[in-house]
Amino acid sequence: MRLRTVRMGRGLATLLALALVAAACGGTDDTTTTSTTAATAATTTTAPAPPVEAEPIIVGDLAYFTGDFGDIGAYLAAQVDFPILEVINLDPPLGRPMVVIHEDIGTVGEAQAARKLLEQDGANILVSAAHNYLTYRDFLLDWQDSNNGPLMPTVHGGAIPGNLGGICGEPIFRAQGLDEGQGVTDVLYAESVGVESVVLITTPTSGYQLTADAIEAALPLVGIELLERIDAPGEQASYRTEIQRAVDLNPDAILIQGQAGESAIMVKQTFEAGFSTYMIGEAGWVEPEFPTTATSEAIAFHKAVVFPGFGFQDNEAWAFYQPLWDNNPDYTQHTTADDFYSYTTYDVLIVTALAIEAAGSIDGCDWAEAVQSITEAPGTVCYTYPDCLALIRAGEEVDYDGVTGPGTYSPTGVNAVIPAVFAYGGDGDFSEDSRVDAERHLEILDQVAFEFEE
């Protein structure tokens, strides 16, 4: 399954409309031609050539419409569409509008979908290499070597080892940092509320396993005891057996790594077992399915139902982005502007487009260098795509400061996000609960993050 989305910038659309009007006025009727020739016999004029439509930039989105995350496919696709259709294509980089192809990975797998987008669709940008990147990394490295692309911004690439990416030949730039970072956020939250013992439950998805490994490594660093790690199957209708095992151990908190539906069932069944505790989860709990499945009664019963995420800056970038999202029913039907999947996706794609303009091409090596350049000092600090684009076109260096954070990246393309904890209320709505100490977060993350060995 794939969906193709395109909207041209207003200027380009106007030029094309004028070209069509001009063509209609100068039609091929013999009378008109003769009359025009007689009236202008004394002068010779050459009609301007119609404008040539710019070659589009093909954006291939590794999307989820079937499989484990199929229920949130439209929600995630809308977050990719928004910055491109509502902002970037109004004045596209290098004058080249972006065309989005959402390619489902749930049935054929991430590797096959990536190959199809590159080999058949000619994708210049591959969005959201994720949990299974390492299974087709060799293919992509060879493709990069031969084609100087694709560009690889990713929203769901936190499972990609932190020592990969950000460079010529592997231009991966992550919107949300590392998955292990979410685990560190969970552990620091548990410490902050006085938790001394936990049970950890995880499902098989590699990103969840990676985060669970980080949690297991981080717990002793803050003096919290892991009573048991329970590896549960995925996509089950019930987790009563696993929940009863956890309840019998009487932990101060239960940490869960699973997709929204799976996790919500566990939260509800812990409530049904009569055990009130801290339920601490993963970033996917932001998805609308979670509170619906968990139920407001279960959420209100627990000491807290929280999950890690990424805070936003209340700055000019937010002031530009927020009303664009929240005033458009095409997007509010899925979620709101303060959903961190929305604004992290927005930021990484705005950076992608600005770096294309700054690089002057879609060459992966030039683009990787440009991403680093436009997101850090020195340069004029700017907050919106139109403002930054104008500065770049005027020949100035820029420092994009976005919604998600300062916008800076590590040498391997890991974004400097603002780690935060979000809590559900009994009404099923969530809000930011707290932010963890970023310096301590990074200190622990450095000790527990997985590194890929060539």
C-alpha positions as CSV (number, residue, x, y, z in Angstrom):
1,M,0.0,0.0,0.0
2,R,1.2,3.5,-0.7
3,L,-0.3,6.9,-0.7
4,R,1.2,9.8,-2.8
5,T,0.7,13.3,-1.6
6,V,1.8,16.5,-3.4
7,R,0.9,20.2,-3.1
8,M,2.9,22.8,-5.1
9,G,4.0,26.1,-3.7
10,R,1.6,28.9,-4.4
11,G,4.1,30.7,-6.6
12,L,4.7,27.7,-8.7
13,A,1.0,27.0,-9.0
14,T,0.4,30.6,-10.1
15,L,3.1,30.4,-12.8
16,L,1.6,27.2,-14.2
17,A,-1.9,28.7,-14.2
18,L,-0.6,31.8,-16.1
19,A,1.1,29.5,-18.6
20,L,-2.2,27.7,-19.2
21,V,-4.0,31.0,-19.8
22,A,-1.3,32.1,-22.2
23,A,-1.6,28.9,-24.1
24,A,-5.4,29.3,-24.3
25,C,-5.1,32.9,-25.6
26,G,-2.7,31.9,-28.4
27,G,-4.6,29.0,-29.7
28,T,-4.3,27.5,-33.2
29,D,-7.5,29.0,-34.8
30,D,-6.5,30.1,-38.4
31,T,-8.6,33.3,-38.3
32,T,-6.9,34.4,-35.2
33,T,-3.5,33.6,-36.5
34,T,-4.1,35.5,-39.7
35,S,-5.5,38.5,-38.0
36,T,-2.6,38.7,-35.6
37,T,-0.1,38.4,-38.3
38,A,-1.6,41.2,-40.4
39,A,-1.8,43.6,-37.5
40,T,1.8,43.1,-36.5
41,A,3.5,42.7,-39.9
42,A,5.7,45.7,-39.2
43,T,7.1,44.2,-36.0
44,T,8.6,40.9,-35.0
45,T,8.1,39.6,-31.4
46,T,9.0,36.4,-29.7
47,A,6.5,35.0,-27.2
48,P,8.2,34.0,-23.9
49,A,8.6,30.3,-23.4
50,P,6.2,28.8,-20.8
51,P,7.8,28.2,-17.4
52,V,9.3,24.7,-17.0
53,E,7.9,22.8,-14.0
54,A,10.7,22.1,-11.5
55,E,11.7,18.5,-10.9
56,P,10.1,17.4,-7.7
57,I,11.9,16.0,-4.7
58,I,10.5,12.5,-4.0
59,V,10.0,11.9,-0.3
60,G,9.6,8.2,0.6
61,D,8.0,7.7,4.0
62,L,8.5,4.2,5.6
63,A,4.9,4.2,6.9
64,Y,2.7,1.9,9.1
65,F,-0.7,0.9,7.7
66,T,-0.7,-2.8,8.6
67,G,1.1,-4.9,11.2
68,D,2.0,-3.9,14.8
69,F,1.4,-0.2,14.3
70,G,-1.2,-0.3,11.6
71,D,-3.9,1.3,13.7
72,I,-1.9,4.6,13.9
73,G,-0.8,4.7,10.2
74,A,-3.0,7.7,9.2
75,Y,-1.9,9.5,12.4
76,L,1.8,9.1,11.6
77,A,1.3,9.9,7.9
78,A,-0.4,13.2,8.7
79,Q,2.6,14.2,10.8
80,V,4.9,13.8,7.7
81,D,2.4,15.5,5.4
82,F,2.0,18.6,7.6
83,P,5.4,20.3,7.4
84,I,5.7,19.5,3.7
85,L,2.2,20.5,2.5
86,E,1.5,23.3,4.9
87,V,4.9,25.0,5.1
88,I,7.7,23.7,2.8
89,N,5.9,23.4,-0.5
90,L,4.6,27.0,-0.3
91,D,8.2,27.9,-1.2
92,P,10.1,24.7,-1.7
93,P,13.9,24.4,-1.4
94,L,15.7,25.0,-4.7
95,G,12.2,25.7,-6.2
96,R,11.5,21.9,-6.2
97,P,8.2,20.9,-4.6
98,M,8.2,17.7,-2.5
99,V,6.1,14.7,-3.4
100,V,5.4,12.3,-0.5
101,I,4.9,8.6,-1.0
102,H,3.8,6.7,2.1
103,E,5.0,3.2,1.7
104,D,3.5,0.6,4.1
105,I,6.1,-1.5,5.9
106,G,3.8,-3.5,8.0
107,T,3.3,-6.3,5.5
108,V,6.4,-6.5,3.3
109,G,8.8,-5.2,6.0
110,E,11.0,-2.1,6.3
111,A,13.8,-3.4,4.2
112,Q,11.6,-4.3,1.2
113,A,9.7,-1.1,1.4
114,A,12.9,0.9,1.5
115,R,14.2,-0.9,-1.6
116,K,11.0,-0.3,-3.4
117,L,11.0,3.4,-2.7
118,L,14.6,3.8,-3.9
119,E,14.6,1.4,-6.9
120,Q,11.1,1.9,-8.3
121,D,10.0,5.4,-7.0
122,G,13.3,7.1,-7.2
123,A,13.1,8.5,-3.6
124,N,15.6,11.3,-2.9
125,I,14.6,11.3,0.8
126,L,13.9,8.2,2.9
127,V,12.0,9.2,6.0
128,S,12.1,7.1,9.2
129,A,14.5,4.3,8.9
130,A,13.7,2.5,12.2
131,H,13.8,-0.7,14.1
132,N,15.0,-2.9,11.3
133,Y,17.6,-0.6,9.7
134,L,20.5,-2.9,10.5
135,T,18.9,-5.7,8.4
136,Y,19.3,-3.6,5.2
137,R,22.1,-1.3,6.2
138,D,24.6,-2.9,3.8
139,F,22.3,-2.4,0.9
140,L,21.8,1.3,1.8
141,L,25.5,2.0,2.3
142,D,26.1,0.6,-1.2
143,W,23.2,2.7,-2.6
144,Q,24.6,5.8,-0.8
145,D,28.0,5.1,-2.4
146,S,26.6,4.9,-5.9
147,N,23.9,7.6,-5.7
148,N,25.0,10.1,-3.1
149,G,21.7,9.7,-1.3
150,P,19.0,9.3,-0.1
151,L,18.8,11.9,2.6
152,M,17.7,10.1,5.8
153,P,15.8,12.1,8.4
154,T,14.1,9.8,10.8
155,V,11.4,10.1,13.4
156,H,11.4,6.5,14.5
157,G,15.1,5.8,14.2
158,G,15.9,5.8,17.9
159,A,16.7,2.1,17.7
160,I,19.5,2.8,15.3
161,P,22.7,2.6,17.3
162,G,23.9,6.0,18.4
163,N,27.4,5.6,16.9
164,L,25.9,5.4,13.3
165,G,24.8,8.2,11.1
166,G,25.2,11.9,10.7
167,I,28.0,11.7,8.1
168,C,28.7,11.5,4.4
169,G,27.7,8.0,3.2
170,E,25.2,7.5,6.1
171,P,23.3,10.8,6.5
172,I,20.9,9.7,9.3
173,F,19.5,12.5,11.5
174,R,17.1,11.5,14.3
175,A,14.2,13.6,15.4
176,Q,13.8,12.1,18.9
177,G,17.3,11.1,20.1
178,L,17.9,7.5,21.1
179,D,15.4,4.9,22.3
180,E,17.7,4.2,25.2
181,G,17.2,7.8,26.2
182,Q,13.5,7.1,26.8
183,G,14.5,4.3,29.2
184,V,16.8,6.7,31.1
185,T,14.0,9.1,31.4
186,D,11.8,6.4,32.9
187,V,14.4,5.5,35.4
188,L,15.1,9.0,36.5
189,Y,11.3,9.6,37.0
190,A,11.1,6.4,39.1
191,E,13.9,7.7,41.2
192,S,12.3,11.1,41.6
193,V,9.1,9.6,43.1
194,G,10.9,7.4,45.6
195,V,10.6,4.0,43.7
196,E,12.9,1.4,45.2
197,S,11.9,-1.7,43.3
198,V,10.4,-2.4,39.8
199,V,9.2,-5.1,37.5
200,L,10.0,-4.6,33.8
201,I,7.7,-6.0,31.1
202,T,8.7,-5.8,27.5
203,T,7.4,-7.1,24.1
204,P,9.5,-8.4,21.2
205,T,9.9,-5.3,19.0
206,S,13.6,-4.5,18.8
207,G,13.3,-0.9,19.9
208,Y,11.4,-2.0,23.0
209,Q,14.1,-4.6,23.8
210,L,16.8,-2.0,23.3
211,T,15.1,0.4,25.7
212,A,14.5,-2.4,28.2
213,D,18.2,-3.2,28.1
214,A,19.0,0.4,28.8
215,I,16.5,0.5,31.7
216,E,18.0,-2.7,33.2
217,A,21.5,-1.2,33.0
218,A,20.4,2.2,34.4
219,L,18.5,1.0,37.4
220,P,21.5,0.0,39.5
221,L,23.1,3.3,38.7
222,V,20.4,5.1,40.7
223,G,19.9,2.4,43.4
224,I,16.7,0.8,42.2
225,E,16.2,-2.9,42.4
226,L,14.9,-4.9,39.4
227,L,12.8,-7.7,40.8
228,E,12.2,-9.4,37.4
229,R,12.3,-8.7,33.7
230,I,9.3,-10.4,32.0
231,D,9.5,-10.8,28.2
232,A,5.9,-11.0,27.0
233,P,4.6,-11.9,23.5
234,G,3.4,-9.1,21.2
235,E,-0.2,-8.3,20.0
236,Q,-2.0,-10.4,22.7
237,A,-5.6,-9.8,23.7
238,S,-4.7,-10.5,27.3
239,Y,-1.6,-10.2,29.5
240,R,-3.1,-11.5,32.7
241,T,-0.4,-14.1,33.3
242,E,2.4,-11.6,33.0
243,I,0.6,-9.0,35.1
244,Q,-0.1,-11.5,37.8
245,R,3.6,-12.4,37.9
246,A,4.4,-8.8,38.4
247,V,1.8,-8.2,41.0
248,D,2.9,-11.1,43.0
249,L,6.4,-9.5,43.4
250,N,4.7,-6.3,44.9
251,P,6.9,-3.7,43.1
252,D,6.9,0.0,43.7
253,A,6.4,0.4,39.9
254,I,5.8,-1.6,36.8
255,L,7.8,-0.4,33.7
256,I,6.3,-1.5,30.4
257,Q,7.9,-1.4,26.9
258,G,5.2,-2.2,24.4
259,Q,3.1,-0.5,21.8
260,A,0.1,1.5,22.9
261,G,-2.5,-1.2,22.6
262,E,-0.4,-3.8,24.3
263,S,0.6,-1.5,27.1
264,A,-2.9,-0.2,27.7
265,I,-4.2,-3.8,28.2
266,M,-1.5,-4.3,30.8
267,V,-2.4,-1.1,32.6
268,K,-6.1,-2.1,32.7
269,Q,-5.4,-5.6,33.8
270,T,-3.2,-4.4,36.6
271,F,-6.2,-2.3,37.8
272,E,-8.4,-5.3,37.4
273,A,-6.0,-7.3,39.7
274,G,-6.6,-4.6,42.3
275,F,-2.9,-3.4,42.3
276,S,-2.3,0.3,42.3
277,T,1.2,1.4,41.5
278,Y,3.3,3.6,39.2
279,M,2.8,2.5,35.6
280,I,5.7,3.8,33.6
281,G,5.8,3.3,29.9
282,E,7.2,4.4,26.5
283,A,6.7,7.3,24.1
284,G,4.0,5.5,22.1
285,W,1.6,5.9,25.0
286,V,1.0,9.4,23.5
287,E,-1.2,7.7,20.9
288,P,-5.0,8.1,21.1
289,E,-5.5,4.3,21.4
290,F,-3.8,4.2,24.8
291,P,-6.2,6.0,27.0
292,T,-9.2,4.5,25.2
293,T,-8.0,0.9,25.7
294,A,-6.6,1.5,29.2
295,T,-9.9,3.3,30.3
296,S,-10.1,6.4,32.5
297,E,-11.2,4.3,35.5
298,A,-7.9,2.3,35.4
299,I,-5.8,5.4,34.8
300,A,-7.4,7.2,37.8
301,F,-6.9,4.1,40.0
302,H,-3.1,4.0,39.7
303,K,-0.6,6.2,41.6
304,A,0.5,7.5,38.2
305,V,0.4,6.5,34.6
306,V,3.3,8.3,32.9
307,F,5.5,8.0,29.8
308,P,8.7,9.6,28.5
309,G,8.7,12.1,25.7
310,F,10.2,15.4,24.6
311,G,9.3,18.9,25.7
312,F,8.8,21.8,23.4
313,Q,10.1,25.4,23.6
314,D,7.6,28.1,23.9
315,N,9.4,30.3,21.3
316,E,8.8,31.9,17.9
317,A,9.0,28.4,16.3
318,W,6.1,27.2,18.4
319,A,4.1,30.4,17.8
320,F,4.4,29.8,14.0
321,Y,3.8,26.0,14.1
322,Q,1.0,25.6,16.7
323,P,-1.8,27.6,15.1
324,L,-1.0,26.1,11.7
325,W,-1.7,22.7,13.1
326,D,-4.5,23.4,15.6
327,N,-6.5,25.5,13.1
328,N,-6.5,22.8,10.4
329,P,-9.1,20.0,10.8
330,D,-7.1,17.8,8.4
331,Y,-4.6,17.4,11.2
332,T,-6.6,17.9,14.4
333,Q,-8.7,14.9,13.4
334,H,-5.6,12.9,14.3
335,T,-4.0,14.8,17.2
336,T,-3.0,18.2,18.5
337,A,0.0,20.4,18.0
338,D,1.4,19.6,21.4
339,D,1.7,15.9,20.6
340,F,5.5,15.5,20.5
341,Y,5.4,13.1,17.5
342,S,3.8,16.1,15.6
343,Y,6.4,18.7,16.5
344,T,9.5,16.4,16.4
345,T,8.5,15.3,12.9
346,Y,7.9,18.9,12.0
347,D,11.3,20.0,13.1
348,V,13.3,17.3,11.4
349,L,11.6,17.9,8.1
350,I,12.0,21.7,8.3
351,V,15.7,21.1,9.0
352,T,15.8,18.7,6.0
353,A,14.4,21.3,3.6
354,L,16.5,24.2,4.9
355,A,19.6,22.0,4.6
356,I,18.8,21.2,1.0
357,E,18.6,24.9,0.2
358,A,21.8,25.6,2.1
359,A,23.6,22.7,0.3
360,G,22.3,23.8,-3.1
361,S,21.6,20.1,-4.0
362,I,20.2,16.8,-2.7
363,D,23.7,15.3,-2.5
364,G,23.8,13.3,0.8
365,C,27.3,14.4,1.7
366,D,26.6,18.1,1.1
367,W,23.3,17.8,2.9
368,A,24.8,16.1,6.0
369,E,27.3,18.9,6.3
370,A,24.6,21.5,5.8
371,V,22.3,20.0,8.5
372,Q,25.1,20.4,11.1
373,S,25.9,23.9,9.8
374,I,22.4,25.3,9.9
375,T,21.5,24.0,13.4
376,E,24.4,25.4,15.4
377,A,26.3,28.6,16.0
378,P,27.7,30.7,14.5
379,G,24.8,32.0,12.5
380,T,21.8,34.2,12.8
381,V,19.3,32.5,15.1
382,C,16.0,31.9,13.2
383,Y,12.8,30.0,14.2
384,T,10.6,29.5,11.1
385,Y,11.1,28.0,7.7
386,P,10.3,31.2,5.8
387,D,12.6,33.3,7.9
388,C,15.5,30.9,7.8
389,L,15.0,30.2,4.1
390,A,15.2,34.0,3.3
391,L,18.4,34.3,5.3
392,I,20.0,31.3,3.5
393,R,19.0,32.7,0.1
394,A,20.5,36.0,1.1
395,G,23.8,34.2,1.7
396,E,23.8,34.4,5.5
397,E,24.7,31.6,7.9
398,V,21.7,30.5,10.1
399,D,21.2,28.7,13.4
400,Y,17.7,27.1,13.3
401,D,16.2,27.0,16.8
402,G,13.1,24.8,16.6
403,V,10.0,23.7,18.5
404,T,11.8,20.5,19.8
405,G,14.9,22.2,21.2
406,P,18.0,24.0,20.1
407,G,18.2,21.8,17.0
408,T,21.8,20.8,17.5
409,Y,22.9,17.3,16.5
410,S,25.8,15.1,17.7
411,P,28.5,14.2,15.1
412,T,26.4,11.0,14.5
413,G,23.1,12.7,13.9
414,V,21.5,12.4,17.4
415,N,19.2,15.4,18.2
416,A,19.6,17.3,21.4
417,V,16.0,16.9,22.7
418,I,14.5,18.1,25.9
419,P,13.7,14.9,27.9
420,A,10.3,15.2,29.7
421,V,7.8,13.0,31.4
422,F,4.0,13.1,30.6
423,A,1.2,12.0,32.8
424,Y,-2.4,10.9,32.1
425,G,-5.2,12.3,34.2
426,G,-8.4,10.4,35.0
427,D,-10.1,12.2,32.2
428,G,-7.9,10.4,29.7
429,D,-5.9,13.5,28.7
430,F,-2.2,13.8,29.2
431,S,0.0,16.8,30.1
432,E,3.7,17.4,30.8
433,D,4.5,16.3,34.3
434,S,8.1,17.2,34.7
435,R,11.5,17.5,32.9
436,V,14.5,15.5,34.0
437,D,18.0,16.9,34.6
438,A,19.4,16.9,31.0
439,E,23.0,16.8,32.2
440,R,22.4,13.8,34.4
441,H,20.3,12.1,31.7
442,L,23.1,12.4,29.3
443,E,25.7,11.1,31.8
444,I,23.6,7.9,32.4
445,L,22.8,7.5,28.7
446,D,26.5,7.5,27.8
447,Q,26.9,4.5,30.2
448,V,24.0,2.4,28.9
449,A,23.6,3.2,25.2
450,F,24.4,0.4,22.7
451,E,27.2,0.9,20.2
452,F,27.3,-1.0,16.9
453,E,30.5,-2.8,16.1
454,E,31.4,-3.0,12.4
